[in-house]
């Protein structure tokens, strides 16, 4: 209907080929309007490299802070032990000062053997301290079993 009107009006000024081209382009426009384009939105979530670097640096800073505090505490402990040792040397009797001097000399002469000797004896003392505790626990369990037998 519209095309016929256009043909009537513009037959003199427009050629038939141009009208056919116009008709084809209008048909293409109608077809494109009938089938609208489908838009799909795709979401992509990703973390920027700068954020990853910041997170890694944060954890590295926390780790180094933790280690730094540990070293400070160890240093304070060594300083406290040094003061205690020097106080023992100054305030002790001659026998204690002599024993400390001999211990220092022995450590200077054979440090590895002394370290092993001290750690072995510490473990032995710890085990000896556990024996009364274990004995108490066994006595308690025997007492509990005796109470259960009496109740039955």
NUGU-862333 format. One record per residue: residue number from 0; chain; x, y, z of N, C-alpha, C, O in turn. Coordinates in nm, 4 decimals, decimal comma, m for minus. Layout:
   resi   chain        n_X        n_Y        n_Z       ca_X       ca_Y       ca_Z        c_X        c_Y        c_Z        o_X        o_Y        o_Z
    NUM       A          X          Y          Z          X          Y          Z          X          Y          Z          X          Y          Z
...
END
This chain:
   resi   chain        n_X        n_Y        n_Z       ca_X       ca_Y       ca_Z        c_X        c_Y        c_Z        o_X        o_Y        o_Z
      0       A     0,0818    m0,1180     0,0000     0,0000     0,0000     0,0000     0,0872     0,1257     0,0000     0,0651     0,2174    m0,0791
      1       A     0,1832     0,1290     0,0865     0,2712     0,2460     0,0904     0,3552     0,2510    m0,0359     0,3821     0,3581    m0,0902
      2       A     0,3955     0,1352    m0,0809     0,4797     0,1307    m0,2006     0,4034     0,1784    m0,3251     0,4609     0,2428    m0,4128
      3       A     0,2772     0,1471    m0,3316     0,1979     0,1905    m0,4459     0,1838     0,3423    m0,4466     0,1876     0,4059    m0,5519
      4       A     0,1679     0,3979    m0,3303     0,1564     0,5440    m0,3185     0,2861     0,6092    m0,3627     0,2873     0,7099    m0,4335
      5       A     0,3975     0,5469    m0,3176     0,5275     0,6031    m0,3549     0,5453     0,5934    m0,5061     0,6004     0,6852    m0,5668
      6       A     0,5001     0,4847    m0,5683     0,5129     0,4663    m0,7115     0,4324     0,5733    m0,7873     0,4788     0,6284    m0,8870
      7       A     0,3137     0,6007    m0,7390     0,2289     0,6990    m0,8066     0,2895     0,8385    m0,7995     0,2899     0,9135    m0,8972
      8       A     0,3404     0,8708    m0,6821     0,3900     1,0076    m0,6627     0,5195     1,0299    m0,7391     0,5376     1,1333    m0,8035
      9       A     0,6062     0,9358    m0,7320     0,7399     0,9624    m0,7824     0,7762     0,8864    m0,9093     0,8945     0,8636    m0,9344
     10       A     0,6807     0,8475    m0,9881     0,7109     0,7741    m1,1103     0,7887     0,8624    m1,2067     0,8772     0,8150    m1,2779
     11       A     0,7570     0,9840    m1,2085     0,8240     1,0727    m1,3029     0,9672     1,1035    m1,2600     1,0569     1,1109    m1,3441
     12       A     0,9892     1,1214    m1,1296     1,1226     1,1624    m1,0857     1,2130     1,0448    m1,0484     1,3353     1,0587    m1,0502
     13       A     1,1546     0,9286    m1,0143     1,2345     0,8146    m0,9710     1,2130     0,7010    m1,0695     1,1018     0,6774    m1,1168
     14       A     1,3200     0,6325    m1,0990     1,3088     0,5200    m1,1916     1,2597     0,3961    m1,1183     1,2605     0,3912    m0,9953
     15       A     1,2171     0,2966    m1,1942     1,1627     0,1726    m1,1371     1,2723     0,0948    m1,0653     1,2445     0,0303    m0,9642
     16       A     1,3929     0,0987    m1,1133     1,5042     0,0293    m1,0464     1,5278     0,0859    m0,9065     1,5526     0,0122    m0,8110
     17       A     1,5196     0,2140    m0,8972     1,5399     0,2768    m0,7657     1,4268     0,2399    m0,6707     1,4482     0,2207    m0,5510
     18       A     1,3055     0,2303    m0,7263     1,1912     0,1920    m0,6427     1,2078     0,0488    m0,5953     1,1790     0,0183    m0,4796
     19       A     1,2532    m0,0384    m0,6818     1,2761    m0,1782    m0,6421     1,3842    m0,1885    m0,5338     1,3726    m0,2664    m0,4392
     20       A     1,4876    m0,1090    m0,5503     1,5929    m0,1080    m0,4478     1,5370    m0,0583    m0,3143     1,5693    m0,1112    m0,2079
     21       A     1,4541     0,0428    m0,3225     1,3917     0,0966    m0,2014     1,3014    m0,0082    m0,1384     1,2987    m0,0231    m0,0162
     22       A     1,2272    m0,0813    m0,2219     1,1386    m0,1859    m0,1714     1,2200    m0,2952    m0,1020     1,1822    m0,3405     0,0061
     23       A     1,3308    m0,3380    m0,1621     1,4168    m0,4395    m0,1021     1,4746    m0,3928     0,0323     1,4807    m0,4692     0,1287
     24       A     1,5158    m0,2687     0,0362     1,5722    m0,2185     0,1634     1,4651    m0,2078     0,2724     1,4929    m0,2303     0,3902
     25       A     1,3414    m0,1729     0,2316     1,2320    m0,1672     0,3294     1,1984    m0,3073     0,3790     1,1736    m0,3270     0,4979
     26       A     1,1975    m0,4060     0,2870     1,1729    m0,5454     0,3277     1,2803    m0,5943     0,4269     1,2498    m0,6620     0,5251
     27       A     1,4035    m0,5590     0,3992     1,5118    m0,5970     0,4915     1,4918    m0,5340     0,6293     1,5167    m0,5970     0,7320
     28       A     1,4467    m0,4096     0,6295     1,4214    m0,3415     0,7572     1,3090    m0,4101     0,8336     1,3194    m0,4284     0,9549
     29       A     1,2016    m0,4484     0,7647     1,0900    m0,5197     0,8303     1,1366    m0,6521     0,8885     1,1026    m0,6867     1,0016
     30       A     1,2154    m0,7265     0,8097     1,2649    m0,8557     0,8584     1,3546    m0,8387     0,9815     1,3490    m0,9173     1,0762
     31       A     1,4355    m0,7359     0,9772     1,5241    m0,7138     1,0929     1,4445    m0,6700     1,2160     1,4837    m0,6990     1,3291
     32       A     1,3337    m0,6007     1,1941     1,2502    m0,5610     1,3078     1,1693    m0,6780     1,3606     1,1384    m0,6823     1,4797
     33       A     1,1341    m0,7731     1,2747     1,0597    m0,8899     1,3194     1,1450    m0,9808     1,4078     1,0947    m1,0376     1,5048
     34       A     1,2717    m0,9948     1,3756     1,3643    m1,0762     1,4550     1,4624    m0,9836     1,5274     1,5695    m0,9517     1,4757
     35       A     1,4244    m0,9417     1,6461     1,5150    m0,8503     1,7160     1,6440    m0,9231     1,7577     1,6453    m1,0440     1,7808
     36       A     1,7482    m0,8469     1,7660     1,8778    m0,9040     1,8048     1,8728    m0,9467     1,9517     1,8157    m0,8781     2,0366
     37       A     1,9340    m1,0618     1,9789     1,9353    m1,1127     2,1159     2,0639    m1,0669     2,1834     2,1744    m1,1008     2,1412
     38       A     2,0461    m0,9901     2,2878     2,1616    m0,9417     2,3634     2,1817    m1,0291     2,4859     2,0907    m1,0472     2,5668
     39       A     2,2996    m1,0819     2,4978     2,3326    m1,1615     2,6159     2,4405    m1,0878     2,6931     2,5429    m1,0462     2,6388
     40       A     2,4137    m1,0738     2,8194     2,5103    m1,0069     2,9054     2,5910    m1,1142     2,9782     2,5345    m1,2003     3,0456
     41       A     2,7210    m1,1086     2,9642     2,8096    m1,2048     3,0294     2,8876    m1,1300     3,1368     2,9583    m1,0331     3,1091
     42       A     2,8730    m1,1771     3,2583     2,9431    m1,1153     3,3706     3,0735    m1,1888     3,3950     3,0755    m1,3116     3,4033
     43       A     3,1787    m1,1165     3,4063     3,3081    m1,1752     3,4385     3,3603    m1,1066     3,5643     3,3801    m0,9851     3,5682
     44       A     3,3817    m1,1884     3,6661     3,4364    m1,1362     3,7903     3,5822    m1,1773     3,7985     3,6139    m1,2960     3,7908
     45       A     3,6682    m1,0835     3,8136     3,8090    m1,1154     3,8278     3,8716    m1,0131     3,9213     3,8253    m0,8997     3,9341
     46       A     3,9771    m1,0569     3,9852     4,0475    m0,9722     4,0800     4,1667    m0,9099     4,0089     4,2448    m0,9787     3,9431
     47       A     4,1785    m0,7843     4,0227     4,2864    m0,7129     3,9570     4,4208    m0,7549     4,0159     4,4290    m0,7888     4,1339
     48       A     4,5246    m0,7528     3,9355     4,6575    m0,7947     3,9815     4,7040    m0,7110     4,1007     4,7719    m0,7621     4,1897
     49       A     4,6688    m0,5873     4,1024     4,7093    m0,4996     4,2126     4,6526    m0,5455     4,3459     4,7186    m0,5346     4,4492
     50       A     4,5300    m0,5968     4,3432     4,4693    m0,6459     4,4671     4,5425    m0,7706     4,5148     4,5675    m0,7856     4,6344
     51       A     4,5774    m0,8609     4,4218     4,6528    m0,9813     4,4605     4,7877    m0,9432     4,5204     4,8303    m1,0006     4,6207
     52       A     4,8539    m0,8472     4,4592     4,9835    m0,8034     4,5116     4,9662    m0,7448     4,6503     5,0477    m0,7705     4,7389
     53       A     4,8606    m0,6657     4,6707     4,8352    m0,6066     4,8022     4,8086    m0,7134     4,9069     4,8567    m0,7028     5,0197
     54       A     4,7321    m0,8167     4,8708     4,7022    m0,9253     4,9657     4,8298    m1,0004     5,0020     4,8536    m1,0295     5,1193
     55       A     4,9113    m1,0315     4,9029     5,0368    m1,1032     4,9291     5,1292    m1,0194     5,0159     5,1909    m1,0712     5,1090
     56       A     5,1392    m0,8910     4,9865     5,2242    m0,8025     5,0682     5,1710    m0,7902     5,2104     5,2487    m0,7803     5,3054
     57       A     5,0389    m0,7908     5,2253     4,9807    m0,7839     5,3593     5,0207    m0,9055     5,4418     5,0647    m0,8919     5,5560
     58       A     5,0053    m1,0259     5,3832     5,0415    m1,1464     5,4568     5,1920    m1,1545     5,4821     5,2348    m1,2038     5,5865
     59       A     5,2717    m1,1067     5,3878     5,4166    m1,1040     5,4087     5,4512    m1,0093     5,5236     5,5380    m1,0399     5,6053
     60       A     5,3839    m0,8949     5,5300     5,4090    m0,8001     5,6387     5,3686    m0,8591     5,7732     5,4393    m0,8407     5,8723
     61       A     5,2561    m0,9297     5,7780     5,2128    m0,9946     5,9022     5,3150    m1,0995     5,9447     5,3495    m1,1082     6,0625
     62       A     5,3641    m1,1798     5,8488     5,4637    m1,2826     5,8796     5,5901    m1,2196     5,9354     5,6420    m1,2663     6,0368
     63       A     5,6416    m1,1129     5,8709     5,7636    m1,0494     5,9188     5,7432    m0,9816     6,0537     5,8343    m0,9797     6,1365
     64       A     5,6258    m0,9265     6,0763     5,5962    m0,8663     6,2058     5,5975    m0,9725     6,3149     5,6527    m0,9513     6,4229
     65       A     5,5359    m1,0874     6,2859     5,5328    m1,1989     6,3814     5,6755    m1,2447     6,4145     5,7097    m1,2637     6,5312
     66       A     5,7567    m1,2618     6,3122     5,8957    m1,3040     6,3336     5,9745    m1,1995     6,4103     6,0567    m1,2337     6,4953
     67       A     5,9505    m1,0735     6,3813     6,0208    m0,9657     6,4498     5,9867    m0,9679     6,5992     6,0752    m0,9559     6,6839
     68       A     5,8581    m0,9831     6,6303     5,8182    m0,9899     6,7706     5,8789    m1,1125     6,8394     5,9163    m1,1052     6,9564
     69       A     5,8888    m1,2228     6,7692     5,9498    m1,3430     6,8245     6,0977    m1,3192     6,8565     6,1470    m1,3602     6,9616
     70       A     6,1665    m1,2534     6,7656     6,3086    m1,2239     6,7873     6,3251    m1,1288     6,9051     6,4173    m1,1450     6,9850
     71       A     6,2374    m1,0303     6,9166     6,2450    m0,9366     7,0290     6,2247    m1,0108     7,1611     6,2957    m0,9853     7,2583
     72       A     6,1280    m1,1025     7,1646     6,1042    m1,1797     7,2873     6,2235    m1,2685     7,3217     6,2616    m1,2798     7,4382
     73       A     6,2823    m1,3317     7,2197     6,4013    m1,4139     7,2438     6,5160    m1,3292     7,2974     6,5876    m1,3706     7,3886
     74       A     6,5327    m1,2114     7,2403     6,6395    m1,1223     7,2855     6,6171    m1,0822     7,4309     6,7113    m1,0796     7,5101
     75       A     6,4935    m1,0512     7,4659     6,4638    m1,0150     7,6052     6,4928    m1,1311     7,6986     6,5432    m1,1108     7,8091
     76       A     6,4613    m1,2533     7,6550     6,4884    m1,3707     7,7375     6,6386    m1,3900     7,7564     6,6836    m1,4197     7,8671
     77       A     6,7162    m1,3736     7,6499     6,8612    m1,3864     7,6609     6,9190    m1,2793     7,7532     7,0079    m1,3071     7,8336
     78       A     6,8681    m1,1574     7,7412     6,9156    m1,0505     7,8298     6,8813    m1,0806     7,9750     6,9632    m1,0575     8,0640
     79       A     6,7613    m1,1320     7,9999     6,7212    m1,1656     8,1366     6,8092    m1,2781     8,1910     6,8528    m1,2724     8,3060
     80       A     6,8356    m1,3799     8,1097     6,9221    m1,4889     8,1546     7,0636    m1,4399     8,1823     7,1283    m1,4854     8,2766
     81       A     7,1113    m1,3472     8,1004     7,2448    m1,2914     8,1215     7,2519    m1,2175     8,2543     7,3484    m1,2332     8,3292
     82       A     7,1504    m1,1373     8,2839     7,1477    m1,0624     8,4110     7,1404    m1,1591     8,5283     7,2093    m1,1401     8,6285
     83       A     7,0579    m1,2623     8,5170     7,0462    m1,3608     8,6252     7,1800    m1,4306     8,6485     7,2213    m1,4493     8,7629
     84       A     7,2473    m1,4686     8,5413     7,3754    m1,5384     8,5521     7,4799    m1,4481     8,6174     7,5548    m1,4912     8,7050
     85       A     7,4837    m1,3223     8,5734     7,5801    m1,2284     8,6325     7,5481    m1,2007     8,7786     7,6385    m1,1825     8,8601
     86       A     7,4176    m1,1976     8,8121     7,3796    m1,1772     8,9526     7,4239    m1,2966     9,0370     7,4695    m1,2789     9,1499
     87       A     7,4108    m1,4180     8,9831     7,4588    m1,5369     9,0558     7,6087    m1,5298     9,0790     7,6566    m1,5647     9,1869
     88       A     7,6818    m1,4857     8,9804     7,8269    m1,4743     8,9943     7,8638    m1,3738     9,1030     7,9550    m1,3974     9,1823
     89       A     7,7927    m1,2622     9,1058     7,8263    m1,1562     9,2016     7,7813    m1,1887     9,3433     7,8553    m1,1653     9,4390
     90       A     7,6606    m1,2426     9,3574     7,6042    m1,2585     9,4911     7,6323    m1,3947     9,5529     7,6080    m1,4143     9,6720
     91       A     7,6826    m1,4884     9,4746     7,7027    m1,6231     9,5249     7,8280    m1,6345     9,6111     7,9138    m1,5463     9,6123
     92       A     7,8353    m1,7436     9,6815     7,9530    m1,7708     9,7632     8,0676    m1,8129     9,6724     8,0519    m1,8217     9,5506
     93       A     8,1824    m1,8387     9,7327     8,2991    m1,8778     9,6554     8,2761    m2,0098     9,5830     8,3227    m2,0277     9,4705
     94       A     8,2056    m2,1011     9,6456     8,1802    m2,2312     9,5838     8,0931    m2,2163     9,4594     8,1176    m2,2808     9,3575
     95       A     7,9919    m2,1314     9,4686     7,9040    m2,1093     9,3525     7,9817    m2,0406     9,2414     7,9694    m2,0791     9,1251
     96       A     8,0619    m1,9390     9,2746     8,1416    m1,8700     9,1735     8,2390    m1,9670     9,1074     8,2601    m1,9609     8,9862
     97       A     8,2988    m2,0568     9,1866     8,3920    m2,1560     9,1330     8,3191    m2,2530     9,0393     8,3704    m2,2864     8,9325
     98       A     8,1995    m2,2983     9,0793     8,1204    m2,3885     8,9960     8,0816    m2,3210     8,8644     8,0884    m2,3830     8,7583
     99       A     8,0407    m2,1935     8,8714     8,0043    m2,1210     8,7497     8,1249    m2,1038     8,6586     8,1124    m2,1155     8,5367
    100       A     8,2404    m2,0764     8,7156     8,3626    m2,0601     8,6360     8,3977    m2,1924     8,5672     8,4345    m2,1938     8,4497
    101       A     8,3861    m2,3026     8,6404     8,4165    m2,4331     8,5821     8,3173    m2,4679     8,4707     8,3550    m2,5233     8,3674
    102       A     8,1914    m2,4349     8,4933     8,0897    m2,4615     8,3914     8,1173    m2,3804     8,2652     8,1063    m2,4321     8,1540
    103       A     8,1532    m2,2527     8,2827     8,1872    m2,1689     8,1674     8,3074    m2,2249     8,0921     8,3071    m2,2301     7,9691
    104       A     8,4089    m2,2663     8,1650     8,5298    m2,3210     8,1022     8,4969    m2,4494     8,0269     8,5431    m2,4697     7,9146
    105       A     8,4175    m2,5353     8,0885     8,3808    m2,6605     8,0245     8,2996    m2,6351     7,8980     8,3194    m2,7026     7,7970
    106       A     8,2087    m2,5387     7,9028     8,1279    m2,5055     7,7854     8,2166    m2,4528     7,6728     8,1989    m2,4891     7,5565
    107       A     8,3130    m2,3662     7,7089     8,4037    m2,3132     7,6068     8,4869    m2,4242     7,5433     8,5183    m2,4176     7,4245
    108       A     8,5225    m2,5253     7,6210     8,6076    m2,6330     7,5711     8,5295    m2,7309     7,4831     8,5803    m2,7756     7,3802
    109       A     8,4063    m2,7645     7,5227     8,3309    m2,8683     7,4509     8,1819    m2,8333     7,4524     8,1038    m2,8937     7,5260
    110       A     8,1443    m2,7375     7,3722     8,0070    m2,6849     7,3742     7,9049    m2,7868     7,3245     7,7970    m2,7985     7,3826
    111       A     7,9366    m2,8608     7,2181     7,8406    m2,9575     7,1623     7,8077    m3,0687     7,2610     7,6911    m3,1037     7,2793
    112       A     7,9099    m3,1237     7,3240     7,8866    m3,2317     7,4196     7,8046    m3,1816     7,5381     7,7147    m3,2509     7,5857
    113       A     7,8360    m3,0607     7,5855     7,7626    m3,0055     7,7005     7,6161    m2,9816     7,6645     7,5271    m3,0062     7,7460
    114       A     7,5911    m2,9336     7,5429     7,4530    m2,9089     7,4985     7,3747    m3,0403     7,4979     7,2611    m3,0450     7,5452
    115       A     7,4350    m3,1468     7,4446     7,3686    m3,2774     7,4421     7,3458    m3,3296     7,5836     7,2387    m3,3817     7,6147
    116       A     7,4464    m3,3154     7,6685     7,4375    m3,3636     7,8067     7,3238    m3,2941     7,8811     7,2454    m3,3583     7,9510
    117       A     7,3161    m3,1628     7,8652     7,2130    m3,0849     7,9360     7,0743    m3,1221     7,8848     6,9830    m3,1415     7,9650
    118       A     7,0563    m3,1324     7,7530     6,9233    m3,1651     7,6999     6,8806    m3,3063     7,7400     6,7634    m3,3287     7,7703
    119       A     6,9733    m3,4010     7,7406     6,9390    m3,5372     7,7832     6,8970    m3,5392     7,9297     6,7983    m3,6038     7,9650
    120       A     6,9705    m3,4695     8,0142     6,9360    m3,4668     8,1568     6,8055    m3,3917     8,1814     6,7300    m3,4273     8,2718
    121       A     6,7783    m3,2890     8,1026     6,6495    m3,2197     8,1161     6,5349    m3,3140     8,0812     6,4344    m3,3182     8,1522
    122       A     6,5491    m3,3890     7,9733     6,4447    m3,4857     7,9357     6,4272    m3,5917     8,0442     6,3149    m3,6325     8,0737
    123       A     6,5366    m3,6358     8,1029     6,5295    m3,7347     8,2100     6,4537    m3,6777     8,3307     6,3702    m3,7462     8,3899
    124       A     6,4830    m3,5531     8,3663     6,4136    m3,4897     8,4794     6,2645    m3,4707     8,4498     6,1807    m3,4849     8,5388
    125       A     6,2326    m3,4388     8,3249     6,0913    m3,4229     8,2880     6,0193    m3,5559     8,3020     5,9076    m3,5614     8,3534
    126       A     6,0833    m3,6635     8,2560     6,0232    m3,7971     8,2682     6,0066    m3,8358     8,4145     5,9052    m3,8948     8,4517
    127       A     6,1053    m3,8032     8,4984     6,0966    m3,8343     8,6412     5,9839    m3,7560     8,7078     5,9200    m3,8051     8,8009
    128       A     5,9598    m3,6341     8,6599     5,8508    m3,5533     8,7153     5,7144    m3,6092     8,6729     5,6157    m3,5920     8,7443
    129       A     5,7087    m3,6754     8,5581     5,5824    m3,7321     8,5105     5,5435    m3,8595     8,5858     5,4251    m3,8925     8,5933
    130       A     5,6399    m3,9302     8,6408     5,6115    m4,0581     8,7079     5,5129    m4,0419     8,8239     5,4160    m4,1176     8,8301
    131       A     5,5329    m3,9465     8,9167     5,4327    m3,9324     9,0245     5,2939    m3,8947     8,9709     5,1919    m3,9367     9,0257
    132       A     5,2913    m3,8166     8,8653     5,1623    m3,7797     8,8060     5,0932    m3,9038     8,7506     4,9741    m3,9246     8,7737
    133       A     5,1678    m3,9857     8,6779     5,1094    m4,1081     8,6224     5,0660    m4,2030     8,7335     4,9630    m4,2694     8,7224
    134       A     5,1459    m4,2092     8,8421     5,1112    m4,2949     8,9550     4,9795    m4,2489     9,0171     4,8935    m4,3308     9,0496
    135       A     4,9643    m4,1177     9,0332     4,8409    m4,0628     9,0885     4,7212    m4,0951     9,0002     4,6134    m4,1283     9,0497
    136       A     4,7413    m4,0849     8,8674     4,6315    m4,1164     8,7754     4,5933    m4,2643     8,7842     4,4750    m4,2980     8,7804
    137       A     4,6934    m4,3529     8,7960     4,6649    m4,4966     8,8065     4,5904    m4,5283     8,9363     4,4961    m4,6074     8,9367
    138       A     4,6339    m4,4654     9,0474     4,5661    m4,4875     9,1760     4,4215    m4,4421     9,1672     4,3318    m4,5073     9,2205
    139       A     4,3990    m4,3290     9,0993     4,2633    m4,2770     9,0856     4,1771    m4,3727     9,0025     4,0615    m4,3976     9,0367
    140       A     4,2332    m4,4262     8,8936     4,1555    m4,5176     8,8100     4,1262    m4,6480     8,8850     4,0185    m4,7052     8,8685
    141       A     4,2215    m4,6960     8,9680     4,1975    m4,8165     9,0482     4,0861    m4,7898     9,1493     3,9996    m4,8744     9,1717
    142       A     4,0893    m4,6715     9,2097     3,9865    m4,6340     9,3069     3,8495    m4,6282     9,2394     3,7505    m4,6750     9,2957
    143       A     3,8435    m4,5709     9,1187     3,7173    m4,5628     9,0440     3,6640    m4,7019     9,0112     3,5441    m4,7274     9,0232
    144       A     3,7531    m4,7915     8,9698     3,7106    m4,9286     8,9406     3,6585    m4,9977     9,0671     3,5598    m5,0711     9,0620
    145       A     3,7260    m4,9737     9,1817     3,6799    m5,0307     9,3081     3,5422    m4,9799     9,3446     3,4589    m5,0563     9,3933
    146       A     3,5167    m4,8513     9,3216     3,3855    m4,7931     9,3503     3,2787    m4,8519     9,2588     3,1661    m4,8748     9,3031
    147       A     3,3110    m4,8764     9,1341     3,2140    m4,9341     9,0405     3,1790    m5,0780     9,0803     3,0637    m5,1203     9,0720
    148       A     3,2818    m5,1519     9,1238     3,2590    m5,2914     9,1640     3,1711    m5,2959     9,2862     3,0815    m5,3799     9,2947
    149       A     3,1947    m5,2069     9,3819     3,1142    m5,2039     9,5042     2,9692    m5,1658     9,4764     2,8787    m5,2151     9,5437
    150       A     2,9456    m5,0786     9,3779     2,8088    m5,0368     9,3460     2,7302    m5,1515     9,2817     2,6083    m5,1580     9,2972
    151       A     2,7957    m5,2392     9,2121     2,7248    m5,3502     9,1460     2,6963    m5,4529     9,2479     2,6372    m5,5562     9,2165
END
